[in-house]
Amino acid sequence: MINDASTRHAALDILWDAGTLQTCGRHGTYFNGSEDLTAAYKLANYKLTQEGGATPGERRAMTDAIKAAYEDNSILTECERCHDD
């Protein structure tokens, strides 16, 4: 579980931007998308580089956050709340 809310939010944004996770337009919940975790890691690296670089520790923290956010949200293949409606 990710403790830093801003890091978790950034990781989820990267996962969504990369298509690795999808979001439900109705409920805002995340669920599995392309399953391409490598695309999310590459996008994060690109964004960190564009923002002026990052230390190896910062890059590792983001990689860990992406992995944790993916593991927390990739179990479902569709919005659980839509399925229950």
N, C-alpha and C positions, 0 to 999 in steps of 0.2 A: 504494500500500500504506500502511496506517495504522501508524504507529510506536508510538503510545501504546496499550498493551493495554487500559487502562480505558476510553478513548474508543472503541476498536473494539468492546468488549463492550457499551457503552451504545448505540452505533449499531446493532449487531445486535439488541439487545433492542427498540429502537424499530421497526426494520424488521419484526420478528416481531409485535410488538404491533399494528402498523398492518396486518398481513396482507400486506405487500409481499413478504416472504420467508416461507417455511414451513420447519419443521424435521421431520426424520425422528425419530419416536418411538423407533425401534430403534437408530439410529446417531448421532443428535444432529447430523447434518449439515444445512446450510442449502441450500435450493434455491428457485427462483422461485415466487412466490405470485401476488398480484394485479397485480403490475407497477406499482402506484400509488405512485410515489415522492413525489408531492405529499402524499399522506396521511401518509407518514412525516415529511416536513418539517413539516407542520402539528402532528403529535403531538409532535415534538421541541420546537417553539416553545411549545406548551402546557405541556409538562413543565418547560421552562426557566423559564417565567413563574411556574408554581406553586411552584418552588423558590426564589423570591425574585428572579427576573430574572437576566439575564446581560448581559454587555457585548456589543456588536456583534461583537467579535473572538471571543468564546466561542461565540456563535450561528453565526458563519461556520465556526469549527472543527468544530462538530457537524454542520453541513450538509455540509461537505467529507467528514467521516468517514462520514456516512450514504451519500453518493454512492459513495465508495470501497468501502465494505462491500457495497453493492448490486452494484456492478460486479464485485466479487470472487466473488459468490455467486449471481448471477442467470442464469448461463449454463445451468445444469441445470434441467430441468422436473420431475425426480423425483430421489430419493436414488440417487446413483451406486452406492453400496455395495449397496443392496437390488437394484438392477438386475443387479449382477454375481453376486449369490447364486444 
